[in-house]
Amino acid sequence: MTTANKKPLIDRRKAAAAILAKRGDALVVTGLGAPTWDAAAVGDSALNFYTWGGMGCAAMVGLGMALAQPKRRVIVITGDGEMLMALGALATIAAQQPRNLSIVVMDNEHYGETGMQVTHTALGVDMAGMAKAAGFRATATVHTMAELKSWVPKIYSAGPVFVDLKVSTDRAPLVLPPRDGTLLKLRFRQALLGEA
């Protein structure tokens, strides 16, 4: 359970910026709501695949990309509510052992898209522990920016990697990337594979 001295204090935008600062040609899949806005705030990219309202699918979309593009780093940035909805994805990812996949959970311990109800992570559920038990190569629960800075290189190392970032519930300004699914699919495909 989160304790007073372990209160989530990481600024989610600073965390996203630290993770994506040297992403190079890494593919980024974002989960529902705030993780999408966080990645867009760092900088919209044709190599960002925003799932928008597809709650529960970000980790599995990331797995599919990692398997289809084994020479490219794939980073999934999602929220605790979405990851809790898709815990079975941890077992599937661990069974496949994609060395190029990292899952980063922006965990504010609340369902930010439905009214800030407390999630199970605030009540003691340890998602990093679950990922470790499933068979992820590296896992961590990170409470400070200093800890995150030491984990950023691991996010880009041999996976699968799972990092649960305890982020603040402070609201950040909306930075909305394109919402048109067809446009996003086509620009991502073109950026990844070139002209058809």
C-alpha positions in Angstrom: 0.0 0.0 0.0 1.2 3.5 -0.7 2.4 5.1 2.5 2.8 8.8 3.5 6.5 8.7 2.7 5.8 6.9 -0.6 3.1 9.3 -1.8 3.0 9.4 -5.6 4.9 12.7 -6.4 6.5 12.2 -9.8 5.2 14.8 -12.3 3.9 12.7 -15.2 4.9 15.2 -17.9 8.5 15.3 -16.6 8.5 11.5 -16.5 7.3 11.2 -20.1 9.9 13.7 -21.2 12.7 11.8 -19.4 11.6 8.5 -20.9 11.2 9.8 -24.4 14.1 12.3 -24.6 16.4 9.9 -26.5 13.8 7.6 -28.0 15.3 7.7 -31.5 13.2 5.5 -33.7 11.4 3.7 -30.9 7.7 3.0 -31.5 5.5 4.4 -28.7 2.0 3.0 -27.9 -0.1 5.1 -25.5 -3.0 4.1 -23.4 -6.3 5.8 -22.9 -6.4 9.5 -21.8 -3.6 11.1 -19.9 -0.8 8.8 -21.2 -1.7 9.9 -24.7 -1.7 13.5 -23.7 1.7 13.0 -21.9 3.3 11.6 -25.0 1.8 14.3 -27.2 3.1 17.0 -24.8 6.6 15.6 -25.2 6.1 15.9 -29.0 3.7 14.4 -31.4 5.4 11.8 -33.7 4.3 9.7 -36.5 5.9 6.8 -34.6 3.4 7.3 -31.7 0.4 5.0 -31.9 -2.3 6.5 -29.8 -5.0 4.0 -28.8 -7.3 6.8 -27.6 -10.4 5.1 -26.2 -9.3 1.5 -26.6 -9.1 0.8 -22.8 -7.2 -2.3 -22.0 -5.5 -2.8 -25.3 -2.2 -0.8 -25.1 0.0 -3.6 -23.7 -1.2 -6.1 -26.3 -0.9 -3.7 -29.2 2.7 -3.1 -28.0 3.3 -6.8 -27.9 2.0 -7.2 -31.5 4.3 -4.4 -32.6 7.3 -5.8 -30.8 6.8 -9.2 -32.4 6.2 -7.7 -35.8 9.2 -5.3 -35.6 11.8 -7.2 -33.5 14.6 -4.8 -34.5 12.7 -1.7 -33.1 12.3 -0.7 -29.5 8.6 -0.6 -28.5 7.5 1.4 -25.4 4.0 1.2 -24.1 3.0 4.2 -21.9 -0.3 3.5 -20.2 -2.2 4.1 -16.9 -2.8 2.0 -13.9 -6.6 1.7 -14.6 -6.0 0.4 -18.1 -3.2 -2.0 -17.0 -5.4 -3.4 -14.2 -8.0 -4.1 -16.8 -5.5 -6.1 -18.9 -3.5 -8.0 -16.3 -3.7 -11.1 -18.5 -1.5 -9.2 -20.9 1.4 -9.6 -18.5 1.3 -13.4 -18.7 1.1 -13.3 -22.5 4.0 -10.8 -22.8 6.1 -12.9 -20.4 5.4 -16.1 -22.3 6.5 -14.4 -25.6 9.6 -12.8 -24.0 10.0 -9.9 -26.5 13.4 -8.4 -25.8 12.4 -5.1 -27.4 9.3 -4.3 -25.4 8.9 -2.1 -22.3 5.7 -1.3 -20.4 5.6 1.9 -18.4 2.6 2.5 -16.2 1.8 6.1 -15.2 0.2 5.0 -11.8 -1.6 7.8 -10.0 -3.6 5.2 -8.1 -6.8 6.6 -9.6 -9.2 6.1 -12.5 -8.5 9.5 -14.1 -10.9 9.1 -17.0 -14.0 8.2 -14.9 -13.9 10.5 -11.9 -10.7 9.8 -9.9 -12.0 6.7 -8.1 -9.2 4.9 -6.2 -7.6 2.0 -8.1 -6.4 -1.3 -6.6 -2.8 0.0 -6.7 -3.7 2.4 -3.9 -5.0 -0.6 -1.9 -1.8 -2.6 -2.2 -1.9 -4.3 -5.5 1.7 -4.6 -6.8 1.7 -4.6 -10.6 5.5 -4.7 -10.8 5.4 -7.8 -8.6 2.8 -9.4 -10.9 5.0 -8.7 -13.9 8.0 -10.2 -12.1 6.1 -13.3 -11.1 4.8 -13.6 -14.7 8.4 -13.7 -16.0 9.4 -10.1 -17.1 13.1 -9.7 -17.3 13.2 -6.4 -15.3 10.6 -4.8 -13.1 10.4 -1.9 -10.7 8.0 0.4 -8.8 9.5 3.9 -9.1 8.6 6.7 -6.6 11.0 9.5 -7.5 12.5 11.2 -10.5 16.0 10.1 -9.3 14.8 6.5 -9.4 13.3 7.0 -12.8 16.5 8.5 -14.2 18.3 5.3 -13.2 15.6 3.2 -14.8 15.4 5.0 -18.2 18.4 3.1 -19.6 16.8 -0.1 -18.5 13.6 0.8 -20.4 15.8 0.7 -23.5 17.6 -2.5 -22.6 16.7 -6.2 -23.1 13.1 -6.8 -22.2 10.4 -7.4 -21.5 10.7 -4.6 -19.0 7.9 -3.3 -16.7 8.1 -0.1 -14.7 5.3 1.2 -12.5 5.8 4.9 -12.1 4.0 6.4 -9.1 2.9 9.8 -10.5 1.1 12.7 -9.0 -2.7 13.2 -9.5 -2.0 16.8 -10.5 -3.8 17.6 -13.7 -1.6 18.7 -16.6 -2.9 20.8 -19.5 -4.5 18.8 -22.4 -2.2 18.4 -25.3 -4.3 16.5 -27.9 -2.7 14.7 -30.8 -4.8 13.9 -33.9 -7.8 11.8 -33.1 -8.7 10.4 -36.5 -8.0 6.6 -36.3 -7.5 6.2 -40.1 -5.0 9.1 -40.2 -3.1 7.8 -37.2 -2.9 4.3 -38.7 -1.8 5.5 -42.1 0.9 7.9 -40.8 2.2 5.3 -38.4 2.4 2.8 -41.2 4.1 5.2 -43.5 6.6 6.3 -40.9 7.4 2.7 -40.0 7.4 1.0 -43.4 7.7 3.9 -45.9 5.5 4.5 -48.9 3.2 1.6 -49.9 
